[in-house]
Amino acid sequence: MLYIGCYTAESGGSGTGVTAVREVDGVLTPVAEVELASPSWLTRHPAAPVLYAAVESAAGEIATIDLDAFAVVDTVSSGGGSPCHLAITADERFLLCANYASGSLAVFGLAADGQLTGRTDLVVHDGAGPDPERQEAAHVHMAVPLDTPQGTLVSAVDLGTDEIRSYLLSGTGTLEQLAVSAMPAGTGPRQLVRRPGTDLAYVAGELNGTVVTVREAPAGTFTPVLVTQATLAPWTEGPNYVAHLELAGERLYVSNRGPDCVTEFDLSGDRPRAVADHPCGAFPRHFSLVAGTCHVAAQREDAIVSFPLTGGAPARFRTGTPTCVISG
């Protein structure tokens, strides 16, 4: 199964809510749909039949969807405006929410059945960056949890301040700041993905079209070591709004909005090396790698574009203004 989130009319999109589709022999077939205003990011609970949606509105909400009934069973305030990312801690006790517009990070308790039990903390970032339009204030875009001997670490990626702020998450769901790591000015960091078995991680630079390789030492402190253009071919025709990162073994995949491709990087050497730009439809906001296929939410093409990672013709599933596609 794949689950698709979108922008609806409330955000200038043409989607209707969350759509469940089944893939059979490369063909996507709709199975169920629930109406919801601009569920721009989706996260599946690892054990319970529950899906969470970030409702990207000025007020900001988190919707809980029961996958057995495929219906919204709960909606709560996200604690800030325009929530854009959700993540679950490894112990399945907490849900993390990045609120873009208000530059805040919220923590919610989770019951064993996946239901939200209430907000346990909220931290608000301050600061700005050199881009007067996109970095006029803090804009938290992602929160990444990590299990450590000291407990759960949460690293919040802030596009507005060019920083990654790391916190220690207590057993009661409160956050204690541990470190603030600066990214190169004007990067506009959007996402962070750690490379397992190493002290390296990669940061998507939305505003300058780059991938920043960072070294994490100690845990939660990130030092930039290399800045790489996010596409294989030089891109000079306008902005490249880098969006999403995924790791698959010794390969890193990066979506580029502007060049409209998913770029594949080889990580086997001493630095990331771009080896292919995969065409993937207009404005690839998000993608998922599933069993050798890359499923791309091509936001401005009104389609999920699916292509084999080993090469081959892409397939298209038409759907309104998709922003997120996940498996589950």
Secondary structure, 3 states (H helix, E strand, C coil): CEEEEECCHHHCCCCCEEEEEEEECCEEEEEEEEECCCEEEEEECCCCCEEEEEECCCCCEEEEEECCCCEEEEEEECCCCCEEEEEECCCCCEEEEEECCCCEEEEEEECCCCCEEEEEEEEECCCCCCCCCCCCCCCEEEEEEEEECCEEEEEEEECCCCEEEEEEECCCCCEEEEEEEECCCCCCEEEEEECCCCCEEEEEECCCCEEEEEEECCCCCEEEEEEEECCCCCCCCCCCEEEEEEEECCEEEEEEECCCEEEEEECCCCCCEEEEEEECCCCEEEEEEECCEEEEEEHHHCEEEEEECCCCCCEEEECCCEEEEEEC
